[in-house]
Amino acid sequence: MFYHHIVAHALDQFLKGLETHNLCTTQELVLTKQYLKLLRYSMEMMRVKYQYDEESNLKIDVTESGFPNYLEFRYLINDLSLRREHIGNLPEITILQEEFLDTLLKKKLHITKEKLFQASSIVYYSEVEEYKIFKRFTQGKILKVDNSDSQYMVSWCFYDVSLNRPFINFMYFDYSNDILNLKDDLYDVLLKSADRKMSLDTLAYMIDKKLPNVYPKLVRRIDIGPIHNVFAKDENLYTHQVLKSIINKEVSLSAYALSVSIDNLKTKGTFKEGNFFNKQTLQHWDPAPTERYLFAPHRVLQILYDNCPEDINKLTRSPFLIEDLEIDLKKKE
């Protein structure tokens, strides 16, 4: 599907940009690749599911996202519970293979979309695996940190259901006791408090308050998107320019740009809160301005520089040049 090529290409270029332009540490890059592998797998399963479905279509968030609606990820998981029922309603693989060969080799005809849908459904229900799906919240492990002022780092990712965009998060911290005793409590707090976009200082304060022996030092959040492309309908300035250029045939239908934001929150000291008998040491936080980045091919960058130079100049760094996405729309998948 045309849409899936755009998203897959955008995610690949995003990963390359993280590494090329040193936007994160080596550990963060490895973890980000793991989380996006789940997202790519989920997108591929959606492609297989809807490729020949003439009754249903993939629900794409047309606001400031460009990613599938969160419900599509839920549908992947829900389909697993009905796997046997769906497979039971489909023809046997051997029978379908014989029909394909008979149609192609003997009758010299094209396979009907109904039969192609049955084949893709067999692949979908046979291959989709829950542990590979990008979920609303995915917890990473606690790791020791190299070359840092902090002892440990924990990561997690979530899919914000109101924004329909993926967020990848890292928290660097010290811990005063045996780290093995922290795991369950920390994971529980993150699951209940850090599964949606909120101000980082609010999030850090909640973690700090709920876990007295954890001393957060740095919290980082990567907001991937929106993807500015032909499927978007938001009022974002970049999206508007991409759509306008596509309509004017200045760029191809596959033209897009990707916005990425990174927020950082560092500790700048401590203070004590509570009464005389029950005081707790908490962190003073020093939020840094949001880092704003843009990934786009050469021609799209030219158009954006020509039409919205002031906004381009507000980016943290000059836009990152990425490869064009060339798709032969006449070629049937």
N, C-alpha and C positions, 0 to 999 in steps of 0.2 A: 504494500500500500504506500502511496505517495507520502502521506503524512508520517508514517513510521520511518521512512528514509530521512526526513528532515530532523526528527527528534533524535534518531540514532547518531546522525552526523553531528548534531549540536553537542551531544554528550561526549562524543569522541574528541571534538575540538576543545571542549571545556577541560577535559582531563589533560590534553596536551598542553593547554595554556597554563594550567596550574603548575605543571612541572617546568615548562620552558621559562615562565616569568617569575618563578619562585614565589608563588602566592601562598604556599603552605610548606610545612616541613615534610621530610621524607616519610615519617610515621603517618602524618595526616594524609599524605597522598596515597599511601597503601590502603588506609582505611576507607578513603573516599572511593577508590577503585572498587573495593569490595561492596560498598553500599550501592554504587551505580551499576554494578553487575546484577544486583537484584532488580533494579529498575529496568535495565535493558532486557532481562529475562521476561519480566512482566509485560513489557511492551511487545516483545516477540510473541508471547502467548496471545495477547490481544490481536495481533496481526493475523495469526493463524485462525483464531476464533471467528473473526469478522470478514476474512478475505473474500469468501464466496457467499456470505449471508445476505440475501436480498431483502430480508424483512427487518433486520436490525443493523444499526450502525454504531461505531465507536463514538462515545460521548466525549467530545473535546471541550475543555474549558475555553470559552472564547473571550473571557475577560483577561486580566493581566496574568496570564499563565502560559497557555500554549501546550500544556500537558493534559493528559486525560483527566476527566472528572474522577474524584476519589472513588466514587461508586464503582467504577470499572475495576479497581483493584479488589474491592469487596466481592464483586461478581466472580472474579477468578477463584477466590476462596470458597464462595458459596457453591460454585460448580463442582467442587471436589466432593461435596456431600451427596451430589446427585450423579457422580461419575458412573456408577454401575447401571443406574436407570437409563442414562443417555446412551451408553455403549450398547445396552441391551436393545435399544430401539434402532440401532444402526446395523447395516448388513455386515456379514462376515468379511474380513479383509480379503481372503482368497476369492470370494465370490465377486467382490468389487474389482479386484485385479483382473479377473477373467473378463468382466464386462468392459473394462478399459481397453484391454488388448483386442477384444473383438471389435469394439467401436473404432479404434485407431487403425488396426492392421487389416481387418476384413472389410468393414463397412466404409473405411476411409473418411470417417466423420469426426467432428470435434466432440470432446466430452461435454456433456450438458453441465450447466452451472449447478443443477441439483445434485449430480453425481460428484462434482468437484467439492461441493459443500459437505457431502457425506464423507468424502475422503479427508478433508481438512478437519472435520469434527472428530474423526477417529484419531488423527494425529494429536489434536488438542486434548481430548479427554484421556489419551494414553500417556501423554508426556507432562502435563501440568503437574507441578509438585509444590506443595504448600511452603516448604522451607526455603524455596527459591523466590518466593513472591515478595515484592516490596510492600511491606505492611504500613499501617498507620504509624506505628512506632516500632523501631528495631533497636535493640540494645547491644552495644559493643562491650568488650571486656575491659577490665582495669589493667592498664599496662604501666610498666616502669618507663620512665622518660630518660632519654639520653640528651646530654648537653642542654639542660634546662635548670632553672632555679627551683622547679617543683619536683617532687618525688614521683608522682603518678599522673596518669592521664586516663580519662574515660571518654568514650565517644558514643554517640547515638544519632539516629536519624529519624525524622518523622515526615509525614505528608500532611501538611496543614489542610484540613477539610474545608476551610472557608476560602483559602487562597488557591488551593489545588496546585501547590508547588512543593517540591522536595527541599528539605533543609537538613544540612549535616552539621553536627555540633561536636565541640571538643571542650572538655574542662580539665585544666591542669590544677593539681591540688597537693597539699601535704596531708598526712594522716599520722596521728600521734600513737596509734595502737597497731596491733597485728592486722595487716590489710585483709587477711582472710575473713576476719570478723565483720568487715565492712560491706562486702559484696551485696548481700541480700538487701540490707537497709538502703544502700545507695541506689541500687537498681529500682527499688520500690518508690523511692522519692522521685527519681527521674521519670518513671512511668506515669506517676500521678501529677507531676508538676511541670514537666518539660516536654509535653507532647504537642505543643502548638506554639505559634509565634507570639512572643511577648517581649517586653523590654528586658534586656539582659540584666540590668541591675535588679529588677524585680525577681527574676529567676534566680540570680546568684544569692540574693538575700534569703529567699525561701530555702534554698539548699543549705546555706550557711546556718540558718535558724533551726532547721529540722535535724541537722547532723552536727552536733556540738564538737565532735572530734575531727571533723573535716575542715580544712582550711583552704578554700578555693583561692587560687592565685591568678588564673586567667581563664576566661570563658570566650570561646570563638564560635561564631555561627555563620555558615555559608548558605546563602539564599540563591538557589539556582533558578533563573528565570526572571522575567518572562521570556519566552521565545517569540520574537516578533516575526510573524510569517503570514502567509496567505490565509491561514485558518483562523487567525485572531480577529476579534472585533472590538477590542478595547480602544480607549482614547489615549493610550500612551503615545508620546510624540514619535518615538522610534517606529512603533507599529504603523502609525499613520503614514510616515514617510515611505516605509517599505511597501505598504499597500498601494499608495499613490504611484510609486515607481513601477509596480507590477502592472497596474491599470494602464499606465502610459507606455508600457512595453520598453521601459528603460532597463529593466532587469528581467530575468526569467521567473517563471512561476515558483521555482524552488528557492528563490532568494530569501534570506532570513538574517536576523541578527540575534544575538543572545546577550541578555543582561545578567550580570552576577553581582551580588552584594555580599560583603563580608563585614561583620560586626565584631569588635574586640572590646573586652571589658577587663581591665587590670585592677588588682588591688593596690591601694596607695597607703595602707596602714590598717590599724585595727582600733576598735573601741569596745567598751564593755556595756552590756545591756542587761537589765534585770535588777532585782533587789539585793540587799546586802548578803543574803544567804544563798541566793541563786543567780549569780552573775555568769554571763556567757560572753566569750570573746568573739566579736563579729568583724567583718571586713569593711573598710571604707573603699568604695569603688570609684574608679576613674574611667568613665566611658570615653572611648575615642570616636571621632567622627566616622560614620559609615563609609567604608571603602566601596566605591562604585566602579565597575569595570564593564567593558563592552567588547564582544567578540563579533566580528563581521568580515565578509569577503571584501575585496578591494573595491568593486563597483558600488556596493552598498555603503561602504565608508565614504566614498566620494560624494554620494548623494546626501548622506547625513551631514557631512562637513559643509556642503553647499546650502542646506536648508535649516539646519539647527546647530550652527557652530557654537553658540553660547552654552547650550546644554552639553555638547561634546567637551568643551573646555572645563566643565565642572567635574568631569570624571577624575578619579584618583590618579590614573595614568592614561596616556594616550591609548586609543582603542587598539585591541589586539587583532592583527590581520590573520584570518583563517582561510582555509581552502574553500574554493567554490564547490557547491554541491550541484553536480550535473546529472540530471535524470532524463532519460528518454521516455517522455510521456506516451509516445505511440507504442512503446514496447509493452506487451501484456505480461503481467507477472505470472 
